[in-house]
Amino acid sequence: MTETNQEVQNSNQGPPARSRVHLHIFLAHFPVSLFAVSAGFQILHLFTMPTCLEIAGNICLGGAALAIVPTAFSGWWTWKHQYRAYRSTIFLRKITIAYFMLGFSILTLIMQSVLIPDLEQHRWDIYHWVYFAATMVLFGGAVVEGYLGGTLHHR
């Protein structure tokens, strides 16, 4: 290829494309999936009662609580830089739900590990249902976050 053809080909391509890959989009799927799996394990544990399902649900809940931190930070970063901190209801809802889920997941983990360390003893007691409801609330929050993010991304 001659030098003039190379220049024409490069001029047709324009400037180098800015990367369209956003870290937040990748990170957002981890808490959602971990909250869903934790809720699934809690449902299975509620009706079949093996301890391993309870432990697996707790591990997933802990992983989801840890995954929320970089996800919320990357969402804040994207909101500040890509959307220039535009204060619309969708962003305010997502930020509020993210903070709620972070605090609520930590409280749920503390409740499960410190206050009632052995849910197996409380199979049909109120503690088990409160923990089950807490995991369902967190799963619902993850679904709402995903829905709002999807509507924002696919406008």
N, C-alpha and C positions, 0 to 999 in steps of 0.2 A: 504494500500500500504506500502510495507516495505521500509526501508531507502535506500537500494541499488536500488530498482526500481525508487524511487524518484530522486536519483542522476543520473541515466541513462536518465530519462525523461528530467531532467533539462539540462544535457549535450547535448542532441539532440536539444534543443531549442536554444542553443547558447547564446550570450550576449543579454541583453535586447535591443530590436529594438529602434533605434532613431526615434523620431516622424517625420513622413513624412508630417505632416500638417504645412503649411506655412501661416502665417498671411496675407501676401501680396495677396495670391490667393483669400482669402475670402474678403479682403478689396477692391480688384480691381473691383468687380462686382457692388459695390454701385455707384461709379461715372458713370460707363457705363450705368447702368439702369436709373439713374436719368437724365442723359443727353438725353437718348432716350425718356423718358417720357416727359421731358421739350420740346423737339423737337415736339413730338406728340401733346402736348397741344398748341404749337405755330401754328402748321398746322391747328388744329381745330379752333383756335381763328381767324386765318387769313381768313377762309372761312365762319365761322358761327357768329363771333363777340361777343359772350357773354363775359363779363368782368371776370367772374369766371374762364374761361379757361386761360386767360392772367395771372391772379393771381396765379393759380395753376402752370403754366409754370414757373413763376418767383420764386415761392417757391422751385420747383424742381431744378431750375438752382442754386439757393442759396445753397441748400443741396448738390448738386454735387460739387460746388466750395469748400464747407467745407469738403466734403469727399475726395477730391483730396489730401488734406494736409497729413492725415495719410497714404493714399495709396502711395503717392510719397515717403514719409519717409520710409515706410515698403519696398517699391521696392528698394530704395537706400540701405537699411540695408541688404536685401537679396542679392543684387548685390555685396556689399562689402564683406559679410561673406560667402555666399554659392558659389558665382562665383569668389571670390577673386578679385573683381574689374577688371575683364577681359574686355579689351577695344575692343569690336567688334562693327560692324556697327549696329547690332540689339539693343545692349544696349545703344549706343549713340543716336540712333533714339528714343528709348523709353524715355530716360531721357530728350531729347530736346522737344519732344511732351508733356511730363508731365509738364515741366516748362511753355511751351507755353500755354497749356490749363489752368493752374492755373492763369497765368497773364491775359489771354484773357477772362476767365470767370469772374474774378473780374472786369475787364474793362467793360464787357457787363452788369454786374449788376449795376455798377456805372452809366453807360450810361442810363440804363432803369430807375433807381430810382431817379437820381439827374437831369440829363439833360432833359429827357423827362418822367416825372413821370406819365403822363396819355397818354398812347398810344391809348386809346379809342378815343381821340380827333383827332388823326392822323391816322385814319383807313387805308387809302390808300396812305398816305404820304410816303416820302422816309424814314423817321425814322422807320416806322413800318417794311419796307423791310430790312433795315440795321439790326435791331434787330433780325428779322427772319433769315437772312443770318448768323448772328453771332451764333445763336443757332444751325443752321445746320452745321457750321464749327466745333463747339464744339462736336456735335454728331459724325461728321466724324472723328475727332481726337480720340474720345473714341473708335470708331470702329477700327481704325488703331492700337491703343494701344492694344486692345483686340486681334486683329489678330497677331500682333508681339509677344505678350505674349503667345498666343496659339502655334505659331510655335516654340517658345523657349522651352516651356514646353513639347511639344509632339515630340521632335526630337528623 
